[in-house]
């Protein structure tokens, strides 16, 4: 049997303590599957965590001790953030250590540079835990679907946002009410921007897109739209039309470039992914050979994320003495084999749209709207117009359009908004069939 | 760059031709991801297949030529069956070749022996394509979830059966009608026994259970019950109770042994897996760290299965020159680390049950049934008794029971069947919450 692999863990927050606890419970079985013993050589953490027992372990308050510890083979970065974490990871790589990280921001924003550095030093960076928690989606994209040209992928990759949308649909809550509930349950931060505005999802999306399309990480090119403007009435109207509203990260290969976008999306309720509720995550991947595949599970949580961290540790440990080319490359392909980062401008993205128009209850509104759409080459595929509520002058008109490019749609919407018979802004949400 | 890996493909049926076609289309990208060129050195097939082009390839009519060809590194076995295929694989292993196979029967029934032989010769056997077609479930169980103790798994792993049950539910068809439809569409064989009686599912189940529980393959210990006795009225009553009927393969870890069973099962319709329809497959895996995860996709088809074959080829190719311990072991752990094959006898399996009783429309039936159940420690959790159809003396009484062991349930059912007020056999189907 090969010698034990020596692990250094930096950060003892939720994921760090979860990793220690799972290793304490399942370490014997994990080592048997790995074919070598796993030893926690050192822990770097500014403070202890009462949720795990480190009394038998070597703990330092300076995480950089771990990066320079000659006895550490693998540094597990679980401190989060992109400043100290980046420095820590760089230092560890320069000292010849392999990296396992759960840090989506670090990979999405600095992955290109770090993968390059790792390649120079003959070590690897593993980051299964950075996307969709315990779901083995990185491994599936990078290895399981390696025979495919991925056509597109679409993921519910932020549990907080999915919880809020689920509460809004199931309980008729407003966004603010559902957010407050998520905060009370610890699913959302006091400042929820990162989750509800789609930044967290954008981090995860570019990581998946990079693997699916063998392209460098292009975080600054993602179009990102949050869910804070979704109203419960839109969820209800979507349902009347046979759709659910989900906050999706979508990446798609087109002739003109890759689409990279995070936004609320109407999807047909009969799709499996439309029925992924609460804090759960799921990623739907369409490969040219395999067709549609879906991966579902917990996207966060101490032990769910630890599950991914440990899977990475085992992968790295198994090939510790192997040659670099015998390991799966961090980026899915050697960096020299990556293509460009041509991302399709948002104006050129073509989808159907859900439009909600606040119209005066007068004859002729519908024909005016239809004419405007038609002039832009957009047809109306479905329409809901309920009876006006007594004593209210405005009726909501809900439309599903044919597929249109963003630029034409914007033009139509701005013309609709100038109609005398229409009040305020038109609500618009993209529609994807995912078929 | 390492030298090209040389592949020998035996069998040019659906999967063989699909593999050639996908490699012809995506070979360049696959090679880039693999880090080495892939060359099809030789094909062994008794006849050509008009669905793929072999004009530029070396084809032999004797598949054993491939097993003895010194230029072949990996033999891809796609001939099916367990006699010639076994001899072919044994010969190839003895000649130092790695094996990639889509043959579930071969692995389920002879895997223990073949893994042993492969270990002796320092080669590996990869079989992602043997379970659930293109879904990377083998990789997920063996690598992605390596940090977990899997508690249980439940899979829709036979597309033919799932198609039939879906047609019965959605269109109110009888089993015979749905089967005829499946045969007309090419989803079912002329002799459908293998699919509808659960033998195919049992093959796949033991392979997954072996990996999940690090146990030898135990095909002869699976309890198997088919779907040919499911009536459309049972599907309808299940729906009234909030359930779907699915043909599941279930493996569960218990203190007394592993449950291994394939049978029709009522599952709550709100579960994601209850909404997997048509020929699609899905596997739900509950790990102690990650919680529930689900993997969904096409369980059969030329290119979907080819996707899994190619993923295996790349895994083997990448570690061609690696040491055996640097590869993921075929059985998930070294054979010496496997536990026993203690399988829980079917009599000791505890689940809830759906019972349908044909009763005379007389007072007292319900109290008699309730007393019998109660005497066996079984309580009634839900009940449907519709008005009797005019001019019919028998009314269907449908019951969901509390959890009970098979032995107690059998006793209760046999007593119910002897009641004067009850006609014929009691229909019984297991119920699983999968929660």
Interface residues (C-beta under 8 A of the other chain):
Chain A: X1 X2 X18 X22 X23 X25 X26 X29 X30 X32 X33 X34 X35 X36 X128 X133 X134 X135 X136 X139 X140 X142 X143 X144 X145 X146 X147 X148 X149 X214 X272 X275 X276 X282 X287 X288 X289 X290 X291 X292 X293 X294 X295 X296 X297 X298 X301 X303 X304 X306 X307 X308 X309 X310 X311 X314 X315 X318 X319 X321 X322 X323 X325 X326 X327 X328 X329 X332 X333 X334 X337
Chain B: X1 X2 X18 X22 X23 X25 X26 X29 X30 X32 X33 X34 X35 X36 X128 X133 X134 X135 X136 X139 X140 X142 X143 X144 X145 X146 X147 X148 X149 X214 X272 X275 X276 X282 X287 X288 X289 X290 X291 X292 X293 X294 X295 X296 X297 X298 X301 X303 X304 X306 X307 X308 X309 X310 X311 X314 X315 X318 X319 X321 X322 X323 X325 X326 X327 X328 X329 X332 X333 X334 X337
